[in-house]
Amino acid sequence: MKSILNKSIPLIIGSGLNALSIFSPMSAGKKSVELFCTPREGRITPAYKQYLDTAESTKTLQIEVGKTSVYTWNTSGSKTILLIHGWESNAARWNELTPYLVEKNIRVVAIDAPGHGLASQKLFNMVDYANFIDCAVSEFNPNYIVGHSLGGATLAFYLANYEYENIEKAILMAAPSDLTKMMGNFGEVLGLSTRSMTNIYSYFSSTFDYDISFFSTRKFCKQINLPTLILHDEEDETVAIEDSISYHKILNDSELILTKGYGHSLQSEKTFKDIVSFLC
């Protein structure tokens, strides 16, 4: 019964949005985009808080639309790395990787995405996330930068469209290919009509001043000129491994490591050692 309900609820929501799209296209587009951009998880739980409390420094970053938190470990490290988490996660997702980096005397800086952790916003979008990343880069001047999942896609957007000076190396971990594909999957789950999807794209463009097709990790990779490590697991059920393979072909200076058995999270000792080896 629970399984049936879990499958029925998205379709019920989709039916409502399809009906609304007939009478109020912009309202339907707005509600659909807000639903798409609202994470169900990723806020701070007691377990997350326990780890984040071990940070040597915690600061607040402010942009026009809101604020977020940034955490630092090993504040006196000789090099600095900025860690960018993905969808329905937060800065605490790096707790297992951090000791490997600190052992190499790297200062570890981790940021919360909009709609996640202690960020003030309720909704997530890549533009605001990239602006927070830019604030963190200005504040901490990282030598290395790492993005996981949607954080990796946002990192690619940042590296292709912002100015930075001292970043030496980048790491993309299981980064999805493009926003159009993600939105299409969202529409399929909800059973959205062609009219509803058109309303979504129209609202998205008018709100963010970008066509949704602009947000393509493959396109961004063509503009990245950094040594880049690409990590992906063969058993990733969230992001297709072909996405990372395509980035490796596009990037001028990249290394592709495919793992097996670690899933989308890539939380494993092997992965952590691969990251450290690439950086050091």
Summary of the structure (lengths in Angstrom):
residues: 280
radius of gyration: 18.9
end to end distance: 52.0
largest distance: 59.4
contacts: 952
relative contact order: 0.13
helix: 48%
strand: 19%
